[in-house]
Amino acid sequence: MAVDTKERCRNETLGARADGAFCDGFPFSKMRPAAKTRLIKEGMPQVFSRGHVIFMHEDQAQRFYFIKSGWIKLFRETIGGDEAILDVLPPGSVFGEAAFCEGGVYAYGAEVIENCEIVSYPLSLLETETRENGEFTIEFLKHVAARGLARDKEIELRSVQNAAQRIGCFILRLCREESGNETTLCLPWEKSLIAARLGMAPETFSRGLARLQKDTAMAINGPVIEIPDIKMLARYTCVACSNVFPCKN
């Protein structure tokens, strides 16, 4: 049974999708057909091992990236050498796409945290499309605004939720809507990385997870979490949030 669980956990982190599949989703679906075709044609597949830094904060930006498999960490480093994790992206995500709106440099660094396959595309093609295709420009602005709203939501949660509730919120976002009221899931990364992503010290994360387990009757075995009552977890977590589960942003 343990082998099956490990294999299922691994499968949940893989997201093989066809090259250019992201063009069918928001906001890229509004690109003109010829622009889409050229973008896909100029895609450059790459495979990177864990620990590889794709680019650093304020590097000159020439390409943006689509994650076919694996996970990518977005981060910034302080002058003192500390690292702030801004996001951890799963397969199917795009990053670096707004750099041409941000002075032509990347607003963060990007590092591989699980062996990954990515495809990079020229940023210049996106910039040209925003200049020449008003419909795409509006969709792209909505996309950038949605990222800003997500950051606002995170500030809200860090201000009002305790550690256990923030961990519960993270876990709820891993739950699939079709799971019913109970589910078993696998934490996608090591706990130290989750703690950093949630803005916590590792010891704060450990205490918060223990409290969450006690208050919601979850069972935790390494990276595997069994949730007997998703609605209970949502009530516990969402009382300190302006959203209701399932979250739409």
C-alpha positions as CSV (number, residue, x, y, z in Angstrom):
1,M,0.0,0.0,0.0
2,A,2.9,2.4,0.8
3,V,4.2,1.9,-2.7
4,D,0.9,2.8,-4.2
5,T,0.7,5.9,-2.1
6,K,4.1,7.1,-3.1
7,E,3.4,6.5,-6.7
8,R,0.1,8.4,-6.5
9,C,1.8,11.3,-4.8
10,R,4.4,11.4,-7.6
11,N,1.7,11.2,-10.3
12,E,-0.1,14.2,-8.7
13,T,3.0,16.3,-9.4
14,L,3.2,15.4,-13.1
15,G,1.3,17.4,-15.6
16,A,2.3,16.3,-19.1
17,R,0.6,18.6,-21.6
18,A,1.1,19.1,-25.2
19,D,3.5,21.9,-26.3
20,G,1.5,25.1,-26.7
21,A,-1.5,23.8,-24.8
22,F,-1.4,26.9,-22.6
23,C,-2.4,28.9,-25.7
24,D,-5.9,27.5,-25.4
25,G,-6.3,29.0,-21.9
26,F,-6.7,32.4,-20.3
27,P,-5.4,34.9,-21.4
28,F,-3.5,33.4,-24.4
29,S,-6.7,32.1,-26.1
30,K,-7.3,35.6,-27.4
31,M,-4.1,35.7,-29.4
32,R,-4.5,35.8,-33.2
33,P,-4.1,32.4,-34.9
34,A,-0.9,33.4,-36.7
35,A,0.6,34.7,-33.5
36,K,-0.2,31.5,-31.7
37,T,1.3,29.4,-34.5
38,R,4.5,31.5,-34.4
39,L,4.7,31.3,-30.6
40,I,4.4,27.6,-30.6
41,K,6.9,27.2,-33.4
42,E,9.5,29.2,-31.5
43,G,9.0,27.2,-28.3
44,M,12.2,25.8,-26.8
45,P,11.8,22.6,-24.7
46,Q,14.3,22.2,-21.8
47,V,14.8,19.7,-19.0
48,F,16.2,20.8,-15.7
49,S,17.2,19.1,-12.5
50,R,16.3,20.1,-9.0
51,G,18.3,23.1,-7.8
52,H,18.8,24.6,-11.2
53,V,18.2,28.4,-11.3
54,I,16.4,29.4,-14.5
55,F,16.9,33.1,-13.9
56,M,17.5,35.6,-11.1
57,H,15.6,38.6,-9.9
58,E,16.2,41.6,-12.2
59,D,17.9,39.5,-14.9
60,Q,17.2,40.8,-18.4
61,A,14.0,39.1,-19.6
62,Q,13.9,37.6,-23.1
63,R,11.6,34.6,-22.7
64,F,8.7,33.3,-20.6
65,Y,8.1,29.7,-19.5
66,F,5.4,27.0,-19.5
67,I,5.8,24.1,-17.0
68,K,5.1,20.7,-18.6
69,S,6.1,18.7,-15.5
70,G,7.8,19.3,-12.2
71,W,7.6,22.3,-9.8
72,I,9.2,25.8,-9.9
73,K,9.9,28.1,-7.0
74,L,9.6,31.9,-7.5
75,F,11.7,33.9,-5.0
76,R,13.6,37.0,-4.1
77,E,16.7,37.3,-2.0
78,T,17.3,40.1,0.6
79,I,20.5,42.1,0.8
80,G,21.2,40.0,4.0
81,G,21.0,36.8,2.0
82,D,17.6,35.6,3.2
83,E,15.1,34.1,0.7
84,A,11.5,35.1,0.4
85,I,9.4,32.5,-1.5
86,L,6.7,34.3,-3.6
87,D,5.1,31.3,-5.1
88,V,5.6,27.6,-6.0
89,L,4.1,26.7,-9.4
90,P,2.7,23.3,-10.5
91,P,2.6,21.8,-13.9
92,G,0.5,23.7,-16.3
93,S,1.6,27.1,-15.0
94,V,3.2,30.0,-16.9
95,F,5.8,32.4,-15.4
96,G,7.8,35.3,-16.5
97,E,5.1,36.4,-19.0
98,A,4.6,39.9,-17.6
99,A,8.3,40.9,-17.6
100,F,8.0,43.1,-20.6
101,C,5.5,45.2,-18.5
102,E,8.1,45.4,-15.7
103,G,11.0,47.2,-17.3
104,G,12.2,44.3,-19.3
105,V,13.5,42.4,-16.2
106,Y,12.2,39.5,-14.2
107,A,10.4,40.6,-11.0
108,Y,11.7,37.4,-9.2
109,G,14.1,34.5,-9.5
110,A,12.9,31.0,-10.6
111,E,14.4,27.8,-9.3
112,V,13.6,24.1,-10.0
113,I,12.4,22.3,-6.9
114,E,11.5,19.1,-8.6
115,N,13.1,17.8,-11.8
116,C,11.1,19.5,-14.5
117,E,10.4,19.9,-18.2
118,I,9.6,23.4,-19.4
119,V,9.1,25.1,-22.7
120,S,10.3,28.7,-23.1
121,Y,8.9,31.3,-25.6
122,P,10.0,34.7,-26.8
123,L,8.6,37.6,-24.7
124,S,8.8,39.8,-27.8
125,L,6.0,37.9,-29.4
126,L,3.7,38.7,-26.4
127,E,4.7,42.3,-26.4
128,T,3.9,42.6,-30.1
129,E,0.6,40.9,-29.7
130,T,-0.4,43.4,-26.9
131,R,0.4,46.3,-29.2
132,E,-1.5,45.0,-32.2
133,N,-4.4,43.0,-30.7
134,G,-6.7,44.9,-28.4
135,E,-8.8,41.9,-27.4
136,F,-5.6,40.1,-26.2
137,T,-4.4,43.2,-24.4
138,I,-7.6,43.4,-22.3
139,E,-7.3,39.7,-21.5
140,F,-3.7,40.0,-20.6
141,L,-4.5,43.0,-18.3
142,K,-7.1,40.9,-16.6
143,H,-4.5,38.2,-16.1
144,V,-2.0,40.6,-14.5
145,A,-4.8,42.1,-12.3
146,A,-5.8,38.6,-11.1
147,R,-2.2,38.0,-10.0
148,G,-2.4,41.3,-8.1
149,L,-5.7,40.3,-6.4
150,A,-4.1,37.0,-5.4
151,R,-1.3,38.9,-3.7
152,D,-3.9,41.1,-1.9
153,K,-5.7,37.9,-0.7
154,E,-2.4,36.6,0.7
155,I,-1.8,39.8,2.6
156,E,-5.3,39.5,4.1
157,L,-4.7,35.9,5.2
158,R,-1.4,36.6,6.7
159,S,-3.0,39.4,8.7
160,V,-6.0,37.6,10.1
161,Q,-5.4,33.8,10.0
162,N,-3.4,31.9,12.6
163,A,-0.8,29.4,11.6
164,A,-3.2,26.4,11.7
165,Q,-5.7,28.2,9.6
166,R,-3.2,29.2,7.0
167,I,-2.0,25.6,6.7
168,G,-5.6,24.5,6.5
169,C,-6.2,27.0,3.7
170,F,-3.2,25.6,1.8
171,I,-4.5,22.0,2.3
172,L,-8.0,23.0,1.2
173,R,-6.6,24.3,-2.1
174,L,-5.2,20.9,-2.8
175,C,-8.6,19.2,-2.3
176,R,-10.4,18.4,-5.5
177,E,-14.1,19.4,-5.7
178,E,-15.1,15.9,-6.9
179,S,-13.5,14.3,-3.7
180,G,-16.7,14.5,-1.7
181,N,-16.5,15.3,2.0
182,E,-13.5,13.1,2.7
183,T,-10.2,12.6,0.9
184,T,-6.6,11.6,1.1
185,L,-4.0,13.8,-0.5
186,C,-0.3,14.2,-0.7
187,L,1.7,17.3,0.2
188,P,3.4,18.4,-3.0
189,W,6.6,19.6,-1.5
190,E,8.7,19.1,1.7
191,K,7.2,20.7,4.8
192,S,10.1,23.2,5.1
193,L,9.3,24.6,1.7
194,I,5.5,24.8,2.5
195,A,6.4,26.7,5.7
196,A,8.5,29.2,3.8
197,R,5.8,29.6,1.2
198,L,3.3,30.4,4.0
199,G,5.7,32.9,5.6
200,M,6.4,30.7,8.7
201,A,9.4,29.4,10.5
202,P,9.6,25.6,10.4
203,E,8.8,25.3,14.1
204,T,5.8,27.5,13.7
205,F,4.6,25.3,10.8
206,S,5.1,22.2,13.0
207,R,3.0,23.6,15.8
208,G,0.3,24.9,13.5
209,L,0.1,21.5,11.7
210,A,-0.2,19.7,15.1
211,R,-3.0,22.1,16.2
212,L,-4.8,21.6,12.8
213,Q,-4.6,17.9,13.2
214,K,-6.0,18.0,16.7
215,D,-8.8,20.5,15.9
216,T,-10.0,18.8,12.6
217,A,-9.3,15.1,13.2
218,M,-7.0,14.9,10.2
219,A,-4.5,12.0,10.1
220,I,-1.0,12.8,8.9
221,N,1.6,10.2,7.9
222,G,4.6,11.9,6.4
223,P,3.5,13.7,3.2
224,V,0.1,11.9,3.2
225,I,-2.9,13.6,4.8
226,E,-6.3,11.9,5.4
227,I,-9.1,14.4,5.8
228,P,-12.3,12.8,7.2
229,D,-14.4,15.9,6.9
230,I,-13.6,18.6,4.4
231,K,-16.5,20.7,5.5
232,M,-15.2,20.8,9.0
233,L,-11.8,21.8,7.7
234,A,-13.4,24.5,5.6
235,R,-15.4,25.9,8.6
236,Y,-12.3,25.9,10.7
237,T,-10.2,27.7,8.1
238,C,-12.6,30.0,6.3
239,V,-14.0,31.7,9.4
240,A,-10.9,33.9,9.1
241,C,-11.3,34.6,5.4
242,S,-13.4,36.8,3.1
243,N,-13.8,33.8,0.7
244,V,-15.8,30.6,1.1
245,F,-14.6,27.1,0.0
246,P,-14.1,26.1,-2.7
247,C,-12.0,29.2,-3.5
248,K,-12.2,30.8,-6.9
249,N,-9.0,32.8,-6.5
